[in-house]
Amino acid sequence: MMMKSNVSKLSTKDLRKVSLRYMFGAQLGWNYERMMNVAYVRAVYPALKKLYKDEKELKSVLQSEMQFYNTSPFLSAFIIGIDLALQAEDGSKAKDAVAAIKTSMMGPFAAVGDSLFGAVIPTIFGSLAAYMGLEGNPLGVLLWLLVSLIILFLRYFELPIAFREGKKLVSNVGGLLKDLTESATLLGVVVVGGLVPSVVKVGVPFKLVIGDKKLSFQTEMLDSIMPAIVPVVLVLLAYWLLSKKSLNSTKVIWIFLVLSILMYSLNILAVL
């Protein structure tokens, strides 16, 4: 027997309520261990409460939604929309699919959203507004406010659109969703891998002195083996520590903080 869809239980009004709760509360409960998960769950709670009448089922779904979550607040509505569309279509059976989509999409969306809305648009329109302000033109202030209001307006309507398209994606092109998820996962891994040598700028400052000759341990030995080998080893160490059940991200941060101070004071590692 085909399971009856719960899609009709979520109206556009419900989705816009979720959208407003996230727009004005995306940083509520922010923490170093799971980042924006509390704000995410707070935003989707009214919709999930309407979908799930059974309290035990609702509790189970809310617990699964409390996974690590961190992405650009400007594009997060697309993830929320697909999340709600999946659960409206398949109920609690979609928990694993929702977790996979959140994990695979939040990285690429963070890269695109933060670059576009956190760097490109502010740089372009902020420069124009600042130049107009220096020239004594009050339209500079109005331009910046206008751009901010347009972005806010677009964010408000993102979620209903994402929910509608998410339903189509789930019901009509499930294979495409799987390919999209796998592609997004691969893209996220590539992006993280590429960021390692550019963000973690750490090396070994030790120099071997033989007579009048000075041999740089980092540039003339380690870099000849593999460039950025020290950052790669540190990242692998962080992943290994995170795999331990007794450790979480907060404890790993403290471990690296103490080790970095100790190794810097002993001149073992230094910022390049």
N, C-alpha and C positions, 0 to 999 in steps of 0.2 A: 504494500500500500504506500502510495506517495505521501510523504509528510507535508502537511499544510504549511505554506510559507507564512512567516510572521512579518513580512515587509510592510504590510498595511498598518502595522501598529506604530510605526514611526512616521510622523508627519513632518512637513517642512518646518513647522513651528518648533517641533521637538529638536530638529537638527540645528536650527538657528540658536536655540537656547544653549545647546552644547557648544556651538561656535563661539558665542559670547562668553561662556564660562572659561573657555580656553584662551580666547583673545586677551581677557583681562585678568587671567590667573595662571599664565603659563609658567611662572617662576615660583608659584606657591609650593612650599614644601621641598624646594630644591635641596638635594643632598649629594655628597661626593660618591656615595655608593651606587645609587640608581638614578641620579640626576633629576629628570623631569617626570618620573613615574607617578608621583603623588598628584601633580597638576593634571596629568593625563587622565587618571582614574576619576578625579574630582569632576572633570569636564564631561566624561562619558557616563557618569553615574545615573543621571536622570533618564537617559535613553535606555541603559541596561535595566534599570528598575522597571521601566515600562515593558521591556521585552520579556523579562523573566519574573514570573509571578511566584515561583517557588523560591523561598529564601535560601535554602541550601544550594540550589543551582546558581542563584545570583552570587552567593558568597564564593563559590568555586570559581566562577567567571571573574569576579573582581580580584581574587587572589592571583589568577593567571595574568591579569592585566597589570599587576604590580611589578612586572619584569622591568629590567633596565630600559630606560627610554631617554634619548637625547637627540634632538634634531633641530632644524631651523624652525622657529615659531611661525615664520611666514608661509611655510609649505606643509606644516604639520596637519592641517585640515584634510589634506588628501589622504594621509594615512588613517586618520580618524574616520573619514568617510568610508573607506574600503573596509575598515575594521567593523563598523556598524552594519554595513551592507552584508558582509559575510555572516554575521551573527543574526541579522534579521532574516536571512535566507535559510541558514542551517542550524541556528540555535547554538547550544553549548558544544555541539560537535565540531564547530569551526575554531575552537580554542587553539589547536595546534597550528592551523593555517594562519590565524591572526598573529600568533607569536612569531611565525616564520616571516610574515610580511613586514611586521614592525622591525624585526632584526635586520632584514635585508634592505629595507627602503630608507631607514632613518639616516644611514651614513651618506648615501648619494644625495638625498634631499638636503641634508645639512650642508654638504659641500656646495650644491647649487644655490640654495636659499641664502646662505651666509655670504657667498660671493656676490650674488646679484643684489640682494636687499641690504646687506651689511657693508658692502664695499663699492660696487659699481654705481648704483643709484645715488647713495649719499655723496659719493665723490663728484659725480656729474652735477647734480642739482644743488648740492651744498656749495660747490665752487661758484656756480652761477649766482646763487643767492648771496654769497659773501661778496662777490664782485659788485653786484648791484647795490648791496648795502654800503660798501666802501665809496661808491659813487653818489651816495645820498639818496638812492632810489628805494622807497619803502616797499616796492613790489618784491624786493628780495626776500623779505620776511614772509610775505603772502605766498610767494612761490614755494618756499620750503613747507609752509603749512598745507598748501594745496596738495603737494606731492604726498605728504604724510596722510592726509585725509583720503586720497585716492587709494593708497595702499591699504588703509584700514577698511575702506569700503569693499575692496576686492576680497580681502580676507574674510569678511562677513559672509560673502556668498560662495566661498570656496567649498565649504562643507556640504551643502545640499547638492552641488554639482558633482562632487567626488562621490557622494553616496549614490546618486543616480547612475553615474558611469560605473561605479564599483559593482552595482547589481548586474549591469549588462556584462561586465567583465567576468563575473563569477558564473552567471547562468549561460552565457553564449560562447565565451572564448576562454574556457578553463585552461586549455593548453597554453594559450598565450600568457596567462597569468603565471603559470609555472615557469615558462621561459623567462618572463620578466623578472620573477623572483630570483631565479638562478643567475641571470645577467646582473641584476642589482647587487647580489651577493659577491659575484666576481669583481664587479666594479669597486665595491667597498673594500675588498681585500687589496686590490691594486692601488687604490688611493692611499690606504693606510701604509702599505709597503713603501710607496713613493715618498710619503711624508717622513719616514724614519730618518734618512740622512739629512733632510733639510730642516727638521725641527730639533732633533736630538744632536746638538753640536758639541760632542764630548770626545776628548782624545787623551792620549798619554803624553804628558809634557817632558818626560824623561829624555835626557840626551847623554849618549855615551861618549866620553872624551878619551881619545887615544892620541897622546902627544898633542900636536897642533890640530888634529882632526876631530871635529864634532859630528857625531852621528845622531840624527833625530830618530828616536824610536818609532814615532808616529808616522812621519812622512816618508822615511827611507826604508822602513821595515814593514810596519802594519799595513800602510796604504799599498805597498807593492804586493802584499798577499791578497787583500780585498779592500777597496775604498769603503770607508764608513763601517769598518768591522766592529769597532767599539760600540757605536749606537745599536747595531744589529744584535750584538751579544747582550746588551742591556735590555732591549725590548724582548728578546727571547727569555731572559731571566725573569722579566716582569710577567710574561705569559705563564711561565713555569710556576711561579709563586702563586698566581691567581688560580691555578689548577688544584692547589691544595685546599682541602675542605676547611682547614683551620684558619685560612686567610681569606680576607676580602679586599676590595680595592682600597679601602681606607687604611688598613694595616700595611698593605704593600707600599702605599704612598709614604707612610711613616718610615718604613724600612729603607726606602730609597733616599729619603730626606736625611736620615742619620748616616747612611753609607756615603752619600755625596759630600756631607760635611767632613766626615772622617777621611775620605780619600783625597779631598781637596787639601785638607790640612797637612796630609802626609805627602803631598805633591805626586800622587799616583794618577789622578785624573784631573783634568782641567777643561774649562769651556774654551772651545776653539774660536 
